[in-house]
Amino acid sequence: MDTLALVIHQLTELDGLQDQVRDFLAGRNIPVIIQQQLQIIIDELVSNAILHGSGVTDHFRLEVQLSIAQATCTLVIRDNGPAFNPLTYDASPETALNPEEIQTGGWGILISRSLADEIRYDDTQSFNTLIIQKKLP
């Protein structure tokens, strides 16, 4: 199994994390479309975890692990913020014809679900853990 593991604590570190993920995936000849989909998922889920968890928990920590094995990319995102299962959140934002009336919450979860092949949540050991899988061609 080929694995990249990173830890960040604040949103300003997200660009650096994305750079390392991009280099890791490109170096393993992962198709560009899958690279882009994984980076969108990371951007949405990591930024949500930081925005909603880092101000509530002292010493906030978010771990990202990306591994490639058996024709599957597995992304694990763990944080020590307050317990929150985004998969139970109503990720069906209301839309309106008028852009000023469009609901702002829930889009990241909706986008991530549509791009991933599988997403699971676990909150054991005082961590929120999302396991996202994307199959390789």
Secondary structure, 3 states (H helix, E strand, C coil): CEEEEEEECCHHHHHHHHHHHHHHHHCCCCCHHHHHHHHHHHHHHHHHHHHHHCCCCCCCCEEEEEEEECCEEEEEEEECCCCCCHHHCCCCCCCCCCHHHCCCCCHHHHHHHHHCCEEEEECHHHCEEEEEEEECC
